[in-house]
Amino acid sequence: MNLKHLLLLAEVTILAPCVSAHAQIIYQGPGTYSTYGNQTYGPGGTQSTYGNQTYTPNGTYSTYGNTTFGPDGQSFSTFGNTTYGSNGTTSTTYGNQTYISGLNGQYATCSTFGSTTSCY
């Protein structure tokens, strides 16, 4: 299992307090994610958030309370600064840094500055 479908963060405002948009970012792999309003442009294509739904090239993610359901039946639940995926992945945010870990020892680190999030 790779990290492709890991929910990166629940709200952009968590990682970037200066961003007032309530767009969600779905981790699509290493690269740069730029958020403008409800749209995020990432390495895997454009994501758009309307209400509790985020539309990505790979399908729709729906959020109810602290849980987001993905197009493949997986779910991601957020408690405090950590999001747990039903696939065994986790992402934890400290300030402007998000640390993502997955199965088989895979991991990624993301840093947010303004409306831009860079993951490697």
Phi and psi restraints in degrees (value plus and minus 20) as a CYANA .aco file:
   2 ASN   PHI    -118.2   -78.2
   2 ASN   PSI    -196.5  -156.5
   3 LEU   PHI    -111.2   -71.2
   3 LEU   PSI     -12.8    27.2
   4 LYS   PHI     -76.5   -36.5
   4 LYS   PSI     -57.2   -17.2
   5 HIS   PHI    -121.6   -81.6
   5 HIS   PSI      -3.4    36.6
   6 LEU   PHI     -96.4   -56.4
   6 LEU   PSI     111.6   151.6
   7 LEU   PHI     -89.1   -49.1
   7 LEU   PSI     100.0   140.0
   8 LEU   PHI     -94.0   -54.0
   8 LEU   PSI     -66.9   -26.9
   9 LEU   PHI    -178.7  -138.7
   9 LEU   PSI     137.6   177.6
  10 ALA   PHI     -96.8   -56.8
  10 ALA   PSI     -62.4   -22.4
  11 GLU   PHI    -161.3  -121.3
  11 GLU   PSI     121.8   161.8
  12 VAL   PHI     -78.3   -38.3
  12 VAL   PSI     -53.9   -13.9
  13 THR   PHI     -84.9   -44.9
  13 THR   PSI     -38.5     1.5
  14 ILE   PHI     -90.1   -50.1
  14 ILE   PSI     -63.8   -23.8
  15 LEU   PHI    -106.1   -66.1
  15 LEU   PSI     -52.2   -12.2
  16 ALA   PHI    -149.8  -109.8
  16 ALA   PSI      68.3   108.3
  17 PRO   PHI     -77.9   -37.9
  17 PRO   PSI     -43.0    -3.0
  18 CYS   PHI    -101.2   -61.2
  18 CYS   PSI     -28.0    12.0
  19 VAL   PHI    -113.2   -73.2
  19 VAL   PSI      98.6   138.6
  20 SER   PHI    -108.8   -68.8
  20 SER   PSI     -30.1     9.9
  21 ALA   PHI     -90.4   -50.4
  21 ALA   PSI     128.3   168.3
  22 HIS   PHI    -123.5   -83.5
  22 HIS   PSI      26.8    66.8
  23 ALA   PHI    -100.5   -60.5
  23 ALA   PSI     127.3   167.3
  24 GLN   PHI    -118.4   -78.4
  24 GLN   PSI     129.0   169.0
  25 ILE   PHI    -136.2   -96.2
  25 ILE   PSI     103.5   143.5
  26 ILE   PHI    -118.7   -78.7
  26 ILE   PSI     105.6   145.6
  27 TYR   PHI     -85.2   -45.2
  27 TYR   PSI     104.6   144.6
  28 GLN   PHI    -134.6   -94.6
  28 GLN   PSI     -13.9    26.1
  29 GLY   PHI     101.2   141.2
  29 GLY   PSI     155.7   195.7
  30 PRO   PHI     -83.8   -43.8
  30 PRO   PSI     128.8   168.8
  31 GLY   PHI     121.4   161.4
  31 GLY   PSI    -184.5  -144.5
  32 THR   PHI    -129.1   -89.1
  32 THR   PSI     115.3   155.3
  33 TYR   PHI    -137.4   -97.4
  33 TYR   PSI     100.9   140.9
  34 SER   PHI    -134.1   -94.1
  34 SER   PSI     106.3   146.3
  35 THR   PHI    -130.6   -90.6
  35 THR   PSI     108.7   148.7
  36 TYR   PHI    -152.5  -112.5
  36 TYR   PSI      89.4   129.4
  37 GLY   PHI      44.2    84.2
  37 GLY   PSI    -143.4  -103.4
  38 ASN   PHI    -119.1   -79.1
  38 ASN   PSI      -7.9    32.1
  39 GLN   PHI    -137.0   -97.0
  39 GLN   PSI     118.5   158.5
  40 THR   PHI    -143.7  -103.7
  40 THR   PSI     109.3   149.3
  41 TYR   PHI    -125.0   -85.0
  41 TYR   PSI      94.3   134.3
  42 GLY   PHI    -145.3  -105.3
  42 GLY   PSI    -199.0  -159.0
  43 PRO   PHI     -84.0   -44.0
  43 PRO   PSI     -41.1    -1.1
  44 GLY   PHI    -122.7   -82.7
  44 GLY   PSI     -12.5    27.5
  45 GLY   PHI     101.1   141.1
  45 GLY   PSI    -192.3  -152.3
  46 THR   PHI    -110.0   -70.0
  46 THR   PSI     117.7   157.7
  47 GLN   PHI    -136.7   -96.7
  47 GLN   PSI     118.2   158.2
  48 SER   PHI    -148.7  -108.7
  48 SER   PSI     113.1   153.1
  49 THR   PHI    -131.5   -91.5
  49 THR   PSI     107.9   147.9
  50 TYR   PHI    -151.5  -111.5
  50 TYR   PSI      91.6   131.6
  51 GLY   PHI      43.5    83.5
  51 GLY   PSI    -143.6  -103.6
  52 ASN   PHI    -117.6   -77.6
  52 ASN   PSI      -7.1    32.9
  53 GLN   PHI    -141.0  -101.0
  53 GLN   PSI     117.1   157.1
  54 THR   PHI    -138.1   -98.1
  54 THR   PSI     103.6   143.6
  55 TYR   PHI    -120.0   -80.0
  55 TYR   PSI     105.5   145.5
  56 THR   PHI    -145.9  -105.9
  56 THR   PSI     146.8   186.8
  57 PRO   PHI     -80.1   -40.1
  57 PRO   PSI     -41.4    -1.4
  58 ASN   PHI    -117.4   -77.4
  58 ASN   PSI     -18.6    21.4
  59 GLY   PHI     114.2   154.2
  59 GLY   PSI    -196.4  -156.4
  60 THR   PHI    -124.5   -84.5
  60 THR   PSI     116.7   156.7
  61 TYR   PHI    -130.5   -90.5
  61 TYR   PSI     109.7   149.7
  62 SER   PHI    -136.8   -96.8
  62 SER   PSI     112.3   152.3
  63 THR   PHI    -131.4   -91.4
  63 THR   PSI     111.4   151.4
  64 TYR   PHI    -151.3  -111.3
  64 TYR   PSI      91.3   131.3
  65 GLY   PHI      44.9    84.9
  65 GLY   PSI    -143.8  -103.8
  66 ASN   PHI    -120.2   -80.2
  66 ASN   PSI      -7.5    32.5
  67 THR   PHI    -141.1  -101.1
  67 THR   PSI     114.1   154.1
  68 THR   PHI    -135.4   -95.4
  68 THR   PSI     113.5   153.5
  69 PHE   PHI    -127.4   -87.4
  69 PHE   PSI     109.9   149.9
  70 GLY   PHI    -112.3   -72.3
  70 GLY   PSI     150.0   190.0
  71 PRO   PHI     -87.9   -47.9
  71 PRO   PSI     -38.4     1.6
  72 ASP   PHI    -120.0   -80.0
  72 ASP   PSI      -6.3    33.7
  73 GLY   PHI      69.4   109.4
  73 GLY   PSI     -22.8    17.2
  74 GLN   PHI    -100.8   -60.8
  74 GLN   PSI     138.1   178.1
  75 SER   PHI    -149.0  -109.0
  75 SER   PSI     135.6   175.6
  76 PHE   PHI    -155.5  -115.5
  76 PHE   PSI      99.7   139.7
  77 SER   PHI    -133.5   -93.5
  77 SER   PSI     113.8   153.8
  78 THR   PHI    -127.8   -87.8
  78 THR   PSI     109.0   149.0
  79 PHE   PHI    -150.1  -110.1
  79 PHE   PSI      92.2   132.2
  80 GLY   PHI      44.2    84.2
  80 GLY   PSI    -142.6  -102.6
  81 ASN   PHI    -120.8   -80.8
  81 ASN   PSI      -7.1    32.9
  82 THR   PHI    -144.5  -104.5
  82 THR   PSI     115.8   155.8
  83 THR   PHI    -132.5   -92.5
  83 THR   PSI     108.5   148.5
  84 TYR   PHI    -130.5   -90.5
  84 TYR   PSI     107.6   147.6
  85 GLY   PHI    -115.8   -75.8
  85 GLY   PSI     127.1   167.1
  86 SER   PHI     -86.2   -46.2
  86 SER   PSI     -33.3     6.7
  87 ASN   PHI    -109.7   -69.7
  87 ASN   PSI     -13.1    26.9
  88 GLY   PHI      72.6   112.6
  88 GLY   PSI     -17.8    22.2
  89 THR   PHI    -107.5   -67.5
  89 THR   PSI     134.9   174.9
  90 THR   PHI    -158.9  -118.9
  90 THR   PSI     132.2   172.2
  91 SER   PHI    -156.6  -116.6
  91 SER   PSI     113.7   153.7
  92 THR   PHI    -147.5  -107.5
  92 THR   PSI     113.9   153.9
  93 THR   PHI    -132.0   -92.0
  93 THR   PSI     110.8   150.8
  94 TYR   PHI    -147.3  -107.3
  94 TYR   PSI      88.8   128.8
  95 GLY   PHI      42.6    82.6
  95 GLY   PSI    -140.6  -100.6
  96 ASN   PHI    -119.9   -79.9
  96 ASN   PSI      -7.6    32.4
  97 GLN   PHI    -133.1   -93.1
  97 GLN   PSI     113.6   153.6
  98 THR   PHI    -141.4  -101.4
  98 THR   PSI     109.3   149.3
  99 TYR   PHI    -129.7   -89.7
  99 TYR   PSI     102.6   142.6
 100 ILE   PHI    -132.5   -92.5
 100 ILE   PSI     111.4   151.4
 101 SER   PHI    -149.8  -109.8
 101 SER   PSI     125.5   165.5
 102 GLY   PHI    -152.2  -112.2
 102 GLY   PSI    -186.1  -146.1
 103 LEU   PHI     -95.2   -55.2
 103 LEU   PSI     142.3   182.3
 104 ASN   PHI      40.0    80.0
 104 ASN   PSI       6.3    46.3
 105 GLY   PHI      56.1    96.1
 105 GLY   PSI      -9.7    30.3
 106 GLN   PHI     -97.5   -57.5
 106 GLN   PSI     127.7   167.7
 107 TYR   PHI    -175.2  -135.2
 107 TYR   PSI     145.1   185.1
 108 ALA   PHI    -170.5  -130.5
 108 ALA   PSI     133.4   173.4
 109 THR   PHI    -143.1  -103.1
 109 THR   PSI     112.6   152.6
 110 CYS   PHI    -143.0  -103.0
 110 CYS   PSI     117.4   157.4
 111 SER   PHI    -142.7  -102.7
 111 SER   PSI     113.8   153.8
 112 THR   PHI    -133.3   -93.3
 112 THR   PSI     110.3   150.3
 113 PHE   PHI    -153.9  -113.9
 113 PHE   PSI      92.2   132.2
 114 GLY   PHI      43.6    83.6
 114 GLY   PSI    -145.1  -105.1
 115 SER   PHI    -116.5   -76.5
 115 SER   PSI     -10.7    29.3
 116 THR   PHI    -135.8   -95.8
 116 THR   PSI     110.1   150.1
 117 THR   PHI    -137.8   -97.8
 117 THR   PSI     106.2   146.2
 118 SER   PHI    -132.7   -92.7
 118 SER   PSI     108.3   148.3
 119 CYS   PHI    -139.6   -99.6
 119 CYS   PSI     120.8   160.8
